[in-house]
Amino acid sequence: MRLDKYLKVSRVIKRRSVANEACDTGHVSVNGKVAKPSTDVKEGDVVTVRFGANETTFRILSISEHAAKADAASMYEMVTK
């Protein structure tokens, strides 16, 4: 699945256009490498998203084309450094 779509479906970022912009400006990395919106993600990948001074790191647990709001949080787990 594309990175921008995963960020939207998992509700890490609310809109796909915002996910695209975050990737284009270098605020998102996958497995330690800056990622483009079209980067393919899979289960087990570690994604880091920077929101200003805050940095959120999580591991992808599952990938689904659609997820209900209640199920979205179970698609990833937060990673502590």
C-alpha positions in Angstrom: 0.0 0.0 0.0 1.2 3.5 -0.7 2.5 5.4 2.3 0.1 8.4 1.9 -2.9 6.1 1.8 -1.8 4.1 4.8 -1.3 7.3 6.9 -4.9 8.3 6.0 -6.6 4.9 6.5 -4.8 4.4 9.8 -5.8 7.9 10.8 -2.3 9.0 11.7 -2.9 11.9 9.4 -6.6 12.9 8.8 -6.4 13.7 5.0 -4.5 12.1 2.2 -3.6 15.5 0.8 -2.0 16.5 4.1 -0.1 13.1 4.1 1.2 13.8 0.6 2.4 17.2 1.7 4.1 15.8 4.8 5.9 13.2 2.7 6.9 15.8 0.0 8.4 18.1 2.6 10.5 15.3 4.2 8.6 15.0 7.5 8.0 11.2 7.0 10.5 8.4 7.0 10.2 4.7 6.6 12.8 2.5 8.2 15.1 5.5 8.7 14.9 6.8 5.2 13.0 9.9 4.1 10.0 8.6 2.1 7.9 9.8 -0.8 4.1 9.5 -0.8 4.3 6.6 -3.3 6.6 4.6 -1.1 5.3 1.0 -0.6 4.8 0.1 3.0 4.3 -3.4 4.5 3.7 -5.0 7.9 6.8 -4.6 10.1 7.9 -1.3 8.7 8.8 1.5 11.2 7.4 4.9 10.2 8.4 8.2 11.8 6.3 11.3 11.3 7.4 14.8 12.5 4.8 17.3 13.5 6.8 20.5 14.2 9.0 19.6 17.2 7.1 16.4 18.0 8.1 13.1 16.5 5.8 10.1 16.4 7.3 6.6 15.6 5.2 3.5 15.1 5.4 0.0 13.6 2.9 -1.1 11.1 1.0 -4.2 12.3 -1.6 -4.6 9.6 -2.6 -3.1 6.3 -6.2 -2.7 5.2 -7.8 -0.8 2.3 -10.5 0.5 4.7 -10.7 0.7 8.4 -13.5 1.9 10.8 -12.4 4.6 13.2 -12.5 2.2 16.1 -10.2 -0.3 14.2 -7.7 2.2 12.9 -5.6 2.3 16.1 -5.0 -1.4 15.9 -3.2 -1.1 12.5 0.0 0.1 14.2 1.8 0.2 17.6 3.8 3.1 19.0 7.5 2.5 19.3 9.6 4.1 22.1 13.2 5.0 21.5 
